[in-house]
Amino acid sequence: MKEQKLTRFVTREGADRKWRVVDAEGKTLGRLASEIAMTIRGKRKATFTPNADTGDFVVVVNADKVALTGKRAELKYYLRHSGYPGGQRTTTIKEVFEKKPEFVVRHAVWGMLPKNRLGRKLIKKLKVYASPEHPHAAQKPEPLEIQG
């Protein structure tokens, strides 16, 4: 009888999850966000499974020092709506960056994750801090090097 080859799927429990720390100082926002999204999703691992959470946790420090290229600070804006007629509000990325730099990084990564139950679960594995300190030292995070 011929031997069957089985495709092995990694389950949530079988995933080897690590904690990674990224220093965002001087890094371009989009390039940083795409690398973080791929790490959270687990796409660089040999055990990647599209329908399972097999990625790593990512801690981003120095989010207030991330770089915006060109005229991005003046031209890019965020939209929100109150739900009432005429309730659309716009805010430039520069204004948001001054108040909540963590939101800018989190929003960029969220845009690169799947928009379903899995994506909502994956975004919880991202921890963003504006300062160089973070409360996740007990998890012994390894540095994640990102170019540019």
N, CA, C and O atoms as CSV, one atom per row, in Angstrom:
chain,resi,resn,atom,element,x,y,z
A,1,MET,N,N,0.839,-1.179,0.000
A,1,MET,CA,C,0.000,0.000,0.000
A,1,MET,C,C,0.890,1.251,0.000
A,1,MET,O,O,1.939,1.277,0.643
A,2,LYS,N,N,0.464,2.261,-0.714
A,2,LYS,CA,C,1.252,3.494,-0.830
A,2,LYS,C,C,1.089,4.360,0.418
A,2,LYS,O,O,-0.015,4.529,0.936
A,3,GLU,N,N,2.211,4.902,0.887
A,3,GLU,CA,C,2.191,5.735,2.097
A,3,GLU,C,C,1.627,7.114,1.785
A,3,GLU,O,O,1.997,7.735,0.789
A,4,GLN,N,N,0.737,7.583,2.636
A,4,GLN,CA,C,0.129,8.900,2.446
A,4,GLN,C,C,0.963,9.964,3.132
A,4,GLN,O,O,1.481,9.759,4.230
A,5,LYS,N,N,1.086,11.120,2.456
A,5,LYS,CA,C,1.758,12.255,3.072
A,5,LYS,C,C,0.694,13.177,3.625
A,5,LYS,O,O,-0.254,13.535,2.926
A,6,LEU,N,N,0.850,13.555,4.862
A,6,LEU,CA,C,-0.140,14.392,5.527
A,6,LEU,C,C,0.375,15.809,5.676
A,6,LEU,O,O,1.546,16.026,5.986
A,7,THR,N,N,-0.500,16.763,5.454
A,7,THR,CA,C,-0.173,18.158,5.715
A,7,THR,C,C,-0.382,18.409,7.192
A,7,THR,O,O,-1.455,18.142,7.732
A,8,ARG,N,N,0.627,18.913,7.830
A,8,ARG,CA,C,0.532,19.158,9.266
A,8,ARG,C,C,0.144,20.605,9.517
A,8,ARG,O,O,0.792,21.527,9.021
A,9,PHE,N,N,-0.908,20.797,10.283
A,9,PHE,CA,C,-1.343,22.128,10.675
A,9,PHE,C,C,-0.982,22.347,12.131
A,9,PHE,O,O,-1.222,21.488,12.979
A,10,VAL,N,N,-0.413,23.487,12.408
A,10,VAL,CA,C,-0.037,23.816,13.782
A,10,VAL,C,C,-1.261,24.397,14.479
A,10,VAL,O,O,-1.921,25.293,13.953
A,11,THR,N,N,-1.551,23.886,15.645
A,11,THR,CA,C,-2.670,24.410,16.420
A,11,THR,C,C,-2.194,25.541,17.311
A,11,THR,O,O,-0.996,25.809,17.409
A,12,ARG,N,N,-3.130,26.192,17.951
A,12,ARG,CA,C,-2.816,27.288,18.865
A,12,ARG,C,C,-1.886,26.821,19.975
A,12,ARG,O,O,-0.941,27.520,20.341
A,13,GLU,N,N,-2.157,25.645,20.502
A,13,GLU,CA,C,-1.367,25.135,21.617
A,13,GLU,C,C,0.030,24.720,21.168
A,13,GLU,O,O,0.978,24.802,21.949
A,14,GLY,N,N,0.170,24.276,19.921
A,14,GLY,CA,C,1.458,23.798,19.421
A,14,GLY,C,C,2.355,24.892,18.877
A,14,GLY,O,O,3.495,24.624,18.499
A,15,ALA,N,N,1.866,26.108,18.831
A,15,ALA,CA,C,2.651,27.213,18.273
A,15,ALA,C,C,3.750,27.630,19.245
A,15,ALA,O,O,3.531,27.731,20.452
A,16,ASP,N,N,4.918,27.866,18.697
A,16,ASP,CA,C,6.056,28.332,19.501
A,16,ASP,C,C,6.060,29.857,19.462
A,16,ASP,O,O,6.608,30.462,18.540
A,17,ARG,N,N,5.447,30.469,20.469
A,17,ARG,CA,C,5.335,31.931,20.497
A,17,ARG,C,C,6.467,32.527,21.312
A,17,ARG,O,O,6.797,32.052,22.399
A,18,LYS,N,N,7.051,33.578,20.760
A,18,LYS,CA,C,8.104,34.308,21.453
A,18,LYS,C,C,7.665,35.752,21.614
A,18,LYS,O,O,6.709,36.201,20.982
A,19,TRP,N,N,8.366,36.459,22.458
A,19,TRP,CA,C,8.139,37.894,22.630
A,19,TRP,C,C,9.274,38.621,21.944
A,19,TRP,O,O,10.441,38.289,22.150
A,20,ARG,N,N,8.946,39.609,21.131
A,20,ARG,CA,C,9.925,40.400,20.404
A,20,ARG,C,C,9.783,41.859,20.812
A,20,ARG,O,O,8.677,42.322,21.090
A,21,VAL,N,N,10.886,42.580,20.848
A,21,VAL,CA,C,10.855,44.007,21.154
A,21,VAL,C,C,11.467,44.761,19.975
A,21,VAL,O,O,12.508,44.371,19.446
A,22,VAL,N,N,10.802,45.851,19.573
A,22,VAL,CA,C,11.234,46.664,18.441
A,22,VAL,C,C,11.427,48.090,18.919
A,22,VAL,O,O,10.549,48.657,19.568
A,23,ASP,N,N,12.582,48.672,18.597
A,23,ASP,CA,C,12.817,50.081,18.883
A,23,ASP,C,C,12.434,50.858,17.628
A,23,ASP,O,O,13.075,50.711,16.587
A,24,ALA,N,N,11.389,51.686,17.721
A,24,ALA,CA,C,10.846,52.387,16.557
A,24,ALA,C,C,11.564,53.693,16.259
A,24,ALA,O,O,11.183,54.399,15.326
A,25,GLU,N,N,12.575,54.026,17.016
A,25,GLU,CA,C,13.258,55.305,16.827
A,25,GLU,C,C,13.911,55.391,15.454
A,25,GLU,O,O,14.776,54.582,15.117
A,26,GLY,N,N,13.488,56.384,14.662
A,26,GLY,CA,C,14.049,56.608,13.343
A,26,GLY,C,C,13.541,55.688,12.251
A,26,GLY,O,O,13.954,55.833,11.100
A,27,LYS,N,N,12.662,54.747,12.563
A,27,LYS,CA,C,12.133,53.820,11.563
A,27,LYS,C,C,10.947,54.464,10.834
A,27,LYS,O,O,10.180,55.217,11.434
A,28,THR,N,N,10.803,54.168,9.549
A,28,THR,CA,C,9.677,54.657,8.764
A,28,THR,C,C,8.418,53.906,9.176
A,28,THR,O,O,8.445,52.687,9.348
A,29,LEU,N,N,7.325,54.628,9.331
A,29,LEU,CA,C,6.090,54.059,9.870
A,29,LEU,C,C,5.583,52.863,9.073
A,29,LEU,O,O,5.299,51.822,9.664
A,30,GLY,N,N,5.461,52.976,7.765
A,30,GLY,CA,C,4.906,51.900,6.951
A,30,GLY,C,C,5.764,50.659,6.933
A,30,GLY,O,O,5.253,49.544,7.041
A,31,ARG,N,N,7.070,50.842,6.798
A,31,ARG,CA,C,7.986,49.698,6.788
A,31,ARG,C,C,7.990,48.989,8.139
A,31,ARG,O,O,8.031,47.760,8.211
A,32,LEU,N,N,7.947,49.777,9.199
A,32,LEU,CA,C,7.884,49.229,10.546
A,32,LEU,C,C,6.600,48.426,10.741
A,32,LEU,O,O,6.626,47.311,11.262
A,33,ALA,N,N,5.482,49.002,10.318
A,33,ALA,CA,C,4.180,48.351,10.505
A,33,ALA,C,C,4.080,47.050,9.724
A,33,ALA,O,O,3.515,46.080,10.229
A,34,SER,N,N,4.612,47.000,8.503
A,34,SER,CA,C,4.509,45.775,7.712
A,34,SER,C,C,5.337,44.646,8.328
A,34,SER,O,O,4.903,43.494,8.332
A,35,GLU,N,N,6.511,44.964,8.840
A,35,GLU,CA,C,7.334,43.945,9.489
A,35,GLU,C,C,6.674,43.438,10.778
A,35,GLU,O,O,6.692,42.241,11.063
A,36,ILE,N,N,6.098,44.353,11.543
A,36,ILE,CA,C,5.417,43.962,12.777
A,36,ILE,C,C,4.217,43.079,12.457
A,36,ILE,O,O,3.992,42.071,13.129
A,37,ALA,N,N,3.441,43.450,11.433
A,37,ALA,CA,C,2.260,42.665,11.056
A,37,ALA,C,C,2.655,41.255,10.625
A,37,ALA,O,O,1.968,40.289,10.959
A,38,MET,N,N,3.753,41.131,9.889
A,38,MET,CA,C,4.191,39.802,9.462
A,38,MET,C,C,4.681,38.967,10.641
A,38,MET,O,O,4.491,37.751,10.663
A,39,THR,N,N,5.305,39.608,11.610
A,39,THR,CA,C,5.777,38.892,12.797
A,39,THR,C,C,4.603,38.447,13.656
A,39,THR,O,O,4.583,37.316,14.143
A,40,ILE,N,N,3.622,39.329,13.846
A,40,ILE,CA,C,2.441,38.975,14.646
A,40,ILE,C,C,1.660,37.842,13.980
A,40,ILE,O,O,1.131,36.958,14.654
A,41,ARG,N,N,1.596,37.883,12.668
A,41,ARG,CA,C,0.862,36.862,11.920
A,41,ARG,C,C,1.624,35.550,11.867
A,41,ARG,O,O,1.007,34.491,11.750
A,42,GLY,N,N,2.968,35.592,11.950
A,42,GLY,CA,C,3.782,34.383,11.916
A,42,GLY,C,C,4.172,33.974,10.516
A,42,GLY,O,O,4.472,32.803,10.282
A,43,LYS,N,N,4.177,34.900,9.578
A,43,LYS,CA,C,4.421,34.560,8.173
A,43,LYS,C,C,5.855,34.160,7.883
A,43,LYS,O,O,6.103,33.489,6.882
A,44,ARG,N,N,6.793,34.539,8.707
A,44,ARG,CA,C,8.182,34.176,8.470
A,44,ARG,C,C,8.542,32.818,9.091
A,44,ARG,O,O,9.682,32.372,8.966
A,45,LYS,N,N,7.609,32.174,9.742
A,45,LYS,CA,C,7.866,30.881,10.372
A,45,LYS,C,C,7.540,29.746,9.402
A,45,LYS,O,O,6.667,29.876,8.543
A,46,ALA,N,N,8.249,28.648,9.553
A,46,ALA,CA,C,7.989,27.476,8.720
A,46,ALA,C,C,6.654,26.833,9.075
A,46,ALA,O,O,6.086,26.093,8.271
A,47,THR,N,N,6.160,27.107,10.258
A,47,THR,CA,C,4.907,26.514,10.716
A,47,THR,C,C,3.704,27.415,10.472
A,47,THR,O,O,2.664,27.233,11.105
A,48,PHE,N,N,3.823,28.390,9.560
A,48,PHE,CA,C,2.727,29.325,9.296
A,48,PHE,C,C,1.480,28.576,8.827
A,48,PHE,O,O,1.530,27.756,7.910
A,49,THR,N,N,0.375,28.882,9.477
A,49,THR,CA,C,-0.925,28.348,9.095
A,49,THR,C,C,-1.860,29.537,8.940
A,49,THR,O,O,-2.035,30.297,9.892
A,50,PRO,N,N,-2.474,29.725,7.759
A,50,PRO,CA,C,-3.256,30.939,7.510
A,50,PRO,C,C,-4.448,31.137,8.445
A,50,PRO,O,O,-4.833,32.272,8.724
A,51,ASN,N,N,-5.030,30.048,8.928
A,51,ASN,CA,C,-6.235,30.184,9.743
A,51,ASN,C,C,-5.974,30.038,11.230
A,51,ASN,O,O,-6.915,29.878,12.007
A,52,ALA,N,N,-4.708,30.091,11.644
A,52,ALA,CA,C,-4.387,29.915,13.060
A,52,ALA,C,C,-3.461,31.023,13.539
A,52,ALA,O,O,-2.741,31.638,12.751
A,53,ASP,N,N,-3.493,31.262,14.824
A,53,ASP,CA,C,-2.651,32.265,15.462
A,53,ASP,C,C,-1.329,31.611,15.859
A,53,ASP,O,O,-1.232,31.018,16.934
A,54,THR,N,N,-0.304,31.714,14.995
A,54,THR,CA,C,0.981,31.066,15.260
A,54,THR,C,C,2.121,32.074,15.384
A,54,THR,O,O,3.282,31.675,15.465
A,55,GLY,N,N,1.816,33.367,15.400
A,55,GLY,CA,C,2.839,34.401,15.423
A,55,GLY,C,C,3.346,34.734,16.810
A,55,GLY,O,O,2.957,34.122,17.805
A,56,ASP,N,N,4.230,35.727,16.848
A,56,ASP,CA,C,4.863,36.160,18.089
A,56,ASP,C,C,4.201,37.418,18.634
A,56,ASP,O,O,3.488,38.125,17.922
A,57,PHE,N,N,4.451,37.679,19.906
A,57,PHE,CA,C,4.035,38.932,20.521
A,57,PHE,C,C,5.080,39.984,20.176
A,57,PHE,O,O,6.269,39.671,20.106
A,58,VAL,N,N,4.656,41.227,19.958
A,58,VAL,CA,C,5.593,42.292,19.608
A,58,VAL,C,C,5.377,43.470,20.548
A,58,VAL,O,O,4.253,43.936,20.731
A,59,VAL,N,N,6.475,43.948,21.144
A,59,VAL,CA,C,6.468,45.131,21.999
A,59,VAL,C,C,7.213,46.227,21.248
A,59,VAL,O,O,8.378,46.053,20.890
A,60,VAL,N,N,6.548,47.355,21.008
A,60,VAL,CA,C,7.161,48.480,20.301
A,60,VAL,C,C,7.454,49.571,21.317
A,60,VAL,O,O,6.557,50.015,22.033
A,61,VAL,N,N,8.703,50.001,21.382
A,61,VAL,CA,C,9.090,51.096,22.274
A,61,VAL,C,C,9.524,52.289,21.432
A,61,VAL,O,O,9.857,52.136,20.257
A,62,ASN,N,N,9.520,53.463,22.025
A,62,ASN,CA,C,9.865,54.724,21.359
A,62,ASN,C,C,8.946,55.009,20.172
A,62,ASN,O,O,9.411,55.439,19.116
A,63,ALA,N,N,7.658,54.775,20.340
A,63,ALA,CA,C,6.694,55.024,19.262
A,63,ALA,C,C,6.595,56.507,18.937
A,63,ALA,O,O,6.187,56.870,17.833
A,64,ASP,N,N,6.962,57.368,19.878
A,64,ASP,CA,C,6.898,58.807,19.621
A,64,ASP,C,C,8.052,59.295,18.748
A,64,ASP,O,O,8.086,60.468,18.378
A,65,LYS,N,N,9.005,58.408,18.411
A,65,LYS,CA,C,10.145,58.803,17.591
A,65,LYS,C,C,10.143,58.129,16.225
A,65,LYS,O,O,11.175,58.085,15.556
A,66,VAL,N,N,8.999,57.604,15.805
A,66,VAL,CA,C,8.894,56.975,14.493
A,66,VAL,C,C,8.921,58.061,13.415
A,66,VAL,O,O,8.441,59.172,13.640
A,67,ALA,N,N,9.476,57.742,12.258
A,67,ALA,CA,C,9.660,58.741,11.200
A,67,ALA,C,C,8.507,58.726,10.207
A,67,ALA,O,O,7.982,57.670,9.852
A,68,LEU,N,N,8.126,59.916,9.768
A,68,LEU,CA,C,7.150,60.081,8.699
A,68,LEU,C,C,7.879,60.731,7.539
A,68,LEU,O,O,8.529,61.761,7.723
A,69,THR,N,N,7.789,60.159,6.352
A,69,THR,CA,C,8.560,60.656,5.214
A,69,THR,C,C,7.767,61.671,4.403
A,69,THR,O,O,6.537,61.682,4.430
A,70,GLY,N,N,8.477,62.510,3.693
A,70,GLY,CA,C,7.861,63.481,2.794
A,70,GLY,C,C,6.923,64.440,3.504
A,70,GLY,O,O,7.234,64.925,4.592
A,71,LYS,N,N,5.774,64.718,2.895
A,71,LYS,CA,C,4.771,65.616,3.470
A,71,LYS,C,C,3.697,64.848,4.221
A,71,LYS,O,O,2.589,65.346,4.419
A,72,ARG,N,N,4.030,63.637,4.636
A,72,ARG,CA,C,3.051,62.774,5.302
A,72,ARG,C,C,2.420,63.453,6.516
A,72,ARG,O,O,1.219,63.305,6.742
A,73,ALA,N,N,3.191,64.181,7.288
A,73,ALA,CA,C,2.677,64.807,8.513
A,73,ALA,C,C,1.586,65.831,8.225
A,73,ALA,O,O,0.686,66.017,9.044
A,74,GLU,N,N,1.651,66.501,7.069
A,74,GLU,CA,C,0.639,67.507,6.742
A,74,GLU,C,C,-0.512,66.938,5.916
A,74,GLU,O,O,-1.651,67.383,6.055
A,75,LEU,N,N,-0.224,65.954,5.054
A,75,LEU,CA,C,-1.232,65.491,4.106
A,75,LEU,C,C,-2.084,64.320,4.599
A,75,LEU,O,O,-3.259,64.231,4.246
A,76,LYS,N,N,-1.521,63.427,5.402
A,76,LYS,CA,C,-2.287,62.270,5.873
A,76,LYS,C,C,-3.183,62.680,7.026
A,76,LYS,O,O,-2.770,63.425,7.915
A,77,TYR,N,N,-4.431,62.181,7.003
A,77,TYR,CA,C,-5.362,62.490,8.075
A,77,TYR,C,C,-6.218,61.276,8.389
A,77,TYR,O,O,-6.375,60.377,7.564
A,78,TYR,N,N,-6.761,61.264,9.577
A,78,TYR,CA,C,-7.648,60.204,10.032
A,78,TYR,C,C,-9.075,60.719,10.050
A,78,TYR,O,O,-9.331,61.865,10.421
A,79,LEU,N,N,-10.009,59.853,9.644
A,79,LEU,CA,C,-11.427,60.192,9.643
A,79,LEU,C,C,-12.124,59.451,10.767
A,79,LEU,O,O,-11.771,58.315,11.082
A,80,ARG,N,N,-13.102,60.085,11.364
A,80,ARG,CA,C,-13.981,59.409,12.313
A,80,ARG,C,C,-15.351,60.053,12.178
A,80,ARG,O,O,-15.469,61.174,11.684
A,81,HIS,N,N,-16.368,59.359,12.609
A,81,HIS,CA,C,-17.732,59.864,12.468
A,81,HIS,C,C,-18.485,59.600,13.761
A,81,HIS,O,O,-18.396,58.517,14.341
A,82,SER,N,N,-19.231,60.610,14.204
A,82,SER,CA,C,-19.960,60.499,15.460
A,82,SER,C,C,-21.242,59.685,15.311
A,82,SER,O,O,-21.803,59.222,16.304
A,83,GLY,N,N,-21.704,59.511,14.082
A,83,GLY,CA,C,-22.964,58.800,13.863
A,83,GLY,C,C,-24.115,59.755,13.620
A,83,GLY,O,O,-25.196,59.321,13.222
A,84,TYR,N,N,-23.915,61.030,13.846
A,84,TYR,CA,C,-24.941,62.041,13.609
A,84,TYR,C,C,-24.702,62.700,12.246
A,84,TYR,O,O,-23.581,62.684,11.737
A,85,PRO,N,N,-25.754,63.278,11.656
A,85,PRO,CA,C,-25.561,63.979,10.378
A,85,PRO,C,C,-24.530,65.104,10.532
A,85,PRO,O,O,-24.585,65.891,11.476
A,86,GLY,N,N,-23.615,65.158,9.605
A,86,GLY,CA,C,-22.557,66.158,9.663
A,86,GLY,C,C,-21.525,65.882,10.731
A,86,GLY,O,O,-20.782,66.781,11.124
A,87,GLY,N,N,-21.469,64.644,11.211
A,87,GLY,CA,C,-20.593,64.305,12.332
A,87,GLY,C,C,-19.228,63.791,11.946
A,87,GLY,O,O,-18.526,63.237,12.791
A,88,GLN,N,N,-18.821,63.957,10.683
A,88,GLN,CA,C,-17.503,63.497,10.272
A,88,GLN,C,C,-16.430,64.476,10.737
A,88,GLN,O,O,-16.535,65.683,10.516
A,89,ARG,N,N,-15.399,63.939,11.383
A,89,ARG,CA,C,-14.306,64.761,11.877
A,89,ARG,C,C,-13.003,64.259,11.279
A,89,ARG,O,O,-12.804,63.054,11.126
A,90,THR,N,N,-12.124,65.178,10.945
A,90,THR,CA,C,-10.813,64.804,10.429
A,90,THR,C,C,-9.730,65.345,11.362
A,90,THR,O,O,-9.877,66.406,11.969
A,91,THR,N,N,-8.660,64.597,11.456
A,91,THR,CA,C,-7.514,64.983,12.267
A,91,THR,C,C,-6.259,64.605,11.499
A,91,THR,O,O,-6.157,63.486,10.994
A,92,THR,N,N,-5.312,65.512,11.404
A,92,THR,CA,C,-4.066,65.181,10.713
A,92,THR,C,C,-3.236,64.237,11.574
A,92,THR,O,O,-3.393,64.176,12.793
A,93,ILE,N,N,-2.360,63.511,10.917
A,93,ILE,CA,C,-1.525,62.559,11.642
A,93,ILE,C,C,-0.590,63.286,12.605
A,93,ILE,O,O,-0.200,62.736,13.634
A,94,LYS,N,N,-0.234,64.523,12.266
A,94,LYS,CA,C,0.644,65.314,13.137
A,94,LYS,C,C,-0.036,65.611,14.468
A,94,LYS,O,O,0.593,65.518,15.522
A,95,GLU,N,N,-1.333,65.972,14.423
A,95,GLU,CA,C,-2.082,66.260,15.652
A,95,GLU,C,C,-2.248,65.003,16.502
A,95,GLU,O,O,-2.101,65.057,17.723
A,96,VAL,N,N,-2.549,63.879,15.868
A,96,VAL,CA,C,-2.714,62.618,16.597
A,96,VAL,C,C,-1.375,62.179,17.174
A,96,VAL,O,O,-1.311,61.678,18.297
A,97,PHE,N,N,-0.310,62.367,16.405
A,97,PHE,CA,C,1.028,61.949,16.824
A,97,PHE,C,C,1.477,62.668,18.085
A,97,PHE,O,O,2.164,62.085,18.923
A,98,GLU,N,N,1.087,63.950,18.226
A,98,GLU,CA,C,1.468,64.708,19.417
A,98,GLU,C,C,0.727,64.216,20.660
A,98,GLU,O,O,1.295,64.194,21.751
A,99,LYS,N,N,-0.542,63.821,20.499
A,99,LYS,CA,C,-1.345,63.389,21.649
A,99,LYS,C,C,-1.171,61.906,21.960
A,99,LYS,O,O,-0.940,61.530,23.109
A,100,LYS,N,N,-1.284,61.056,20.921
A,100,LYS,CA,C,-1.249,59.608,21.115
A,100,LYS,C,C,-0.369,58.941,20.062
A,100,LYS,O,O,-0.901,58.417,19.083
A,101,PRO,N,N,0.953,58.938,20.220
A,101,PRO,CA,C,1.806,58.298,19.213
A,101,PRO,C,C,1.593,56.788,19.137
A,101,PRO,O,O,1.874,56.179,18.105
A,102,GLU,N,N,1.101,56.180,20.211
A,102,GLU,CA,C,0.831,54.742,20.201
A,102,GLU,C,C,-0.260,54.403,19.195
A,102,GLU,O,O,-0.205,53.364,18.539
A,103,PHE,N,N,-1.262,55.294,19.075
A,103,PHE,CA,C,-2.380,55.062,18.162
A,103,PHE,C,C,-1.904,54.994,16.715
A,103,PHE,O,O,-2.402,54.181,15.936
A,104,VAL,N,N,-0.953,55.833,16.353
A,104,VAL,CA,C,-0.473,55.893,14.972
A,104,VAL,C,C,0.148,54.557,14.574
A,104,VAL,O,O,-0.141,54.041,13.495
A,105,VAL,N,N,0.992,53.994,15.427
A,105,VAL,CA,C,1.636,52.721,15.128
A,105,VAL,C,C,0.611,51.599,15.135
A,105,VAL,O,O,0.612,50.762,14.233
A,106,ARG,N,N,-0.269,51.564,16.140
A,106,ARG,CA,C,-1.286,50.511,16.232
A,106,ARG,C,C,-2.218,50.543,15.024
A,106,ARG,O,O,-2.560,49.490,14.486
A,107,HIS,N,N,-2.629,51.724,14.594
A,107,HIS,CA,C,-3.534,51.868,13.455
A,107,HIS,C,C,-2.868,51.395,12.164
A,107,HIS,O,O,-3.523,50.772,11.328
A,108,ALA,N,N,-1.582,51.679,11.991
A,108,ALA,CA,C,-0.853,51.247,10.801
A,108,ALA,C,C,-0.740,49.722,10.747
A,108,ALA,O,O,-0.890,49.122,9.683
A,109,VAL,N,N,-0.475,49.102,11.892
A,109,VAL,CA,C,-0.369,47.638,11.931
A,109,VAL,C,C,-1.741,47.012,11.725
A,109,VAL,O,O,-1.865,46.012,11.019
A,110,TRP,N,N,-2.760,47.585,12.328
A,110,TRP,CA,C,-4.119,47.054,12.193
A,110,TRP,C,C,-4.565,47.047,10.730
A,110,TRP,O,O,-5.292,46.147,10.310
A,111,GLY,N,N,-4.141,48.030,9.964
A,111,GLY,CA,C,-4.494,48.077,8.552
A,111,GLY,C,C,-3.864,46.967,7.735
A,111,GLY,O,O,-4.293,46.715,6.609
A,112,MET,N,N,-2.852,46.295,8.275
A,112,MET,CA,C,-2.150,45.234,7.551
A,112,MET,C,C,-2.494,43.842,8.053
A,112,MET,O,O,-1.923,42.857,7.584
A,113,LEU,N,N,-3.413,43.747,8.993
A,113,LEU,CA,C,-3.860,42.454,9.503
A,113,LEU,C,C,-5.215,42.100,8.885
A,113,LEU,O,O,-5.916,42.987,8.399
A,114,PRO,N,N,-5.596,40.813,8.897
A,114,PRO,CA,C,-6.889,40.438,8.337
A,114,PRO,C,C,-8.042,41.056,9.124
A,114,PRO,O,O,-7.959,41.220,10.341
A,115,LYS,N,N,-9.105,41.394,8.423
A,115,LYS,CA,C,-10.275,42.021,9.046
A,115,LYS,C,C,-11.325,40.953,9.375
A,115,LYS,O,O,-12.385,40.897,8.752
A,116,ASN,N,N,-11.020,40.130,10.343
A,116,ASN,CA,C,-11.942,39.079,10.778
A,116,ASN,C,C,-11.630,38.729,12.228
A,116,ASN,O,O,-10.893,39.450,12.900
A,117,ARG,N,N,-12.190,37.622,12.711
A,117,ARG,CA,C,-11.966,37.232,14.106
A,117,ARG,C,C,-10.492,37.015,14.408
A,117,ARG,O,O,-10.016,37.353,15.492
A,118,LEU,N,N,-9.775,36.450,13.447
A,118,LEU,CA,C,-8.353,36.202,13.644
A,118,LEU,C,C,-7.583,37.516,13.778
A,118,LEU,O,O,-6.703,37.634,14.632
A,119,GLY,N,N,-7.907,38.499,12.943
A,119,GLY,CA,C,-7.239,39.789,13.013
A,119,GLY,C,C,-7.482,40.497,14.327
A,119,GLY,O,O,-6.575,41.124,14.874
A,120,ARG,N,N,-8.702,40.403,14.841
A,120,ARG,CA,C,-9.018,41.026,16.135
A,120,ARG,C,C,-8.255,40.347,17.268
A,120,ARG,O,O,-7.923,40.982,18.270
A,121,LYS,N,N,-7.986,39.077,17.108
A,121,LYS,CA,C,-7.198,38.365,18.111
A,121,LYS,C,C,-5.715,38.716,17.988
A,121,LYS,O,O,-5.017,38.846,18.993
A,122,LEU,N,N,-5.242,38.866,16.753
A,122,LEU,CA,C,-3.820,39.148,16.530
A,122,LEU,C,C,-3.420,40.532,17.013
A,122,LEU,O,O,-2.314,40.700,17.527
A,123,ILE,N,N,-4.285,41.528,16.865
A,123,ILE,CA,C,-3.924,42.897,17.249
A,123,ILE,C,C,-3.709,42.997,18.756
A,123,ILE,O,O,-3.040,43.920,19.222
A,124,LYS,N,N,-4.262,42.068,19.517
A,124,LYS,CA,C,-4.050,42.070,20.969
A,124,LYS,C,C,-2.644,41.623,21.337
A,124,LYS,O,O,-2.224,41.780,22.483
A,125,LYS,N,N,-1.909,41.065,20.369
A,125,LYS,CA,C,-0.532,40.645,20.620
A,125,LYS,C,C,0.460,41.768,20.371
A,125,LYS,O,O,1.669,41.556,20.466
A,126,LEU,N,N,-0.034,42.962,20.053
A,126,LEU,CA,C,0.818,44.127,19.835
A,126,LEU,C,C,0.738,45.039,21.048
A,126,LEU,O,O,-0.351,45.445,21.455
A,127,LYS,N,N,1.882,45.361,21.623
A,127,LYS,CA,C,1.974,46.266,22.767
A,127,LYS,C,C,2.832,47.453,22.351
A,127,LYS,O,O,3.999,47.278,21.999
A,128,VAL,N,N,2.267,48.664,22.386
A,128,VAL,CA,C,2.973,49.852,21.907
A,128,VAL,C,C,3.153,50.837,23.061
A,128,VAL,O,O,2.215,51.111,23.810
A,129,TYR,N,N,4.373,51.366,23.191
A,129,TYR,CA,C,4.690,52.329,24.242
A,129,TYR,C,C,5.469,53.491,23.644
A,129,TYR,O,O,6.347,53.292,22.804
A,130,ALA,N,N,5.146,54.709,24.081
A,130,ALA,CA,C,5.805,55.907,23.562
A,130,ALA,C,C,7.199,56.074,24.154
A,130,ALA,O,O,8.060,56.696,23.531
A,131,SER,N,N,7.432,55.542,25.319
A,131,SER,CA,C,8.727,55.703,25.986
A,131,SER,C,C,9.589,54.455,25.772
A,131,SER,O,O,9.093,53.447,25.270
A,132,PRO,N,N,10.870,54.507,26.145
A,132,PRO,CA,C,11.726,53.331,25.983
A,132,PRO,C,C,11.477,52.232,27.018
A,132,PRO,O,O,11.993,51.125,26.865
A,133,GLU,N,N,10.706,52.508,28.058
A,133,GLU,CA,C,10.424,51.491,29.074
A,133,GLU,C,C,9.141,50.743,28.722
A,133,GLU,O,O,8.221,51.299,28.123
A,134,HIS,N,N,9.105,49.459,29.112
A,134,HIS,CA,C,7.892,48.660,28.937
A,134,HIS,C,C,7.798,47.662,30.089
A,134,HIS,O,O,8.821,47.278,30.656
A,135,PRO,N,N,6.571,47.232,30.445
A,135,PRO,CA,C,6.395,46.339,31.588
A,135,PRO,C,C,6.478,44.851,31.241
A,135,PRO,O,O,5.967,44.023,31.995
A,136,HIS,N,N,7.105,44.496,30.126
A,136,HIS,CA,C,7.122,43.098,29.690
A,136,HIS,C,C,8.503,42.468,29.801
A,136,HIS,O,O,8.832,41.564,29.032
A,137,ALA,N,N,9.304,42.925,30.735
A,137,ALA,CA,C,10.647,42.375,30.909
A,137,ALA,C,C,10.611,40.933,31.402
A,137,ALA,O,O,11.537,40.169,31.133
A,138,ALA,N,N,9.558,40.549,32.119
A,138,ALA,CA,C,9.447,39.189,32.643
A,138,ALA,C,C,9.307,38.161,31.519
A,138,ALA,O,O,9.645,36.992,31.706
A,139,GLN,N,N,8.819,38.579,30.370
A,139,GLN,CA,C,8.666,37.659,29.233
A,139,GLN,C,C,9.975,37.478,28.455
A,139,GLN,O,O,10.033,36.668,27.530
A,140,LYS,N,N,11.013,38.216,28.817
A,140,LYS,CA,C,12.330,38.156,28.187
A,140,LYS,C,C,12.226,38.312,26.665
A,140,LYS,O,O,12.534,37.383,25.918
A,141,PRO,N,N,11.791,39.488,26.215
A,141,PRO,CA,C,11.645,39.668,24.760
A,141,PRO,C,C,12.980,39.740,24.045
A,141,PRO,O,O,13.941,40.330,24.538
A,142,GLU,N,N,13.020,39.123,22.862
A,142,GLU,CA,C,14.209,39.161,22.027
A,142,GLU,C,C,14.100,40.346,21.072
A,142,GLU,O,O,12.995,40.696,20.655
A,143,PRO,N,N,15.226,40.972,20.717
A,143,PRO,CA,C,15.146,42.110,19.782
A,143,PRO,C,C,14.778,41.657,18.385
A,143,PRO,O,O,15.243,40.619,17.913
A,144,LEU,N,N,13.949,42.435,17.734
A,144,LEU,CA,C,13.550,42.182,16.344
A,144,LEU,C,C,14.141,43.314,15.508
A,144,LEU,O,O,13.742,44.470,15.647
A,145,GLU,N,N,15.076,42.980,14.654
A,145,GLU,CA,C,15.747,43.993,13.837
A,145,GLU,C,C,14.934,44.296,12.598
A,145,GLU,O,O,14.561,43.392,11.851
A,146,ILE,N,N,14.658,45.578,12.380
A,146,ILE,CA,C,13.916,46.031,11.205
A,146,ILE,C,C,14.762,47.081,10.504
A,146,ILE,O,O,15.226,48.035,11.128
A,147,GLN,N,N,14.959,46.900,9.206
A,147,GLN,CA,C,15.766,47.851,8.432
A,147,GLN,C,C,14.908,49.032,8.020
A,147,GLN,O,O,13.732,48.868,7.694
A,148,GLY,N,N,15.502,50.236,8.033
A,148,GLY,CA,C,14.860,51.455,7.529
A,148,GLY,C,C,13.685,51.851,8.290
A,148,GLY,O,O,13.053,52.859,7.970
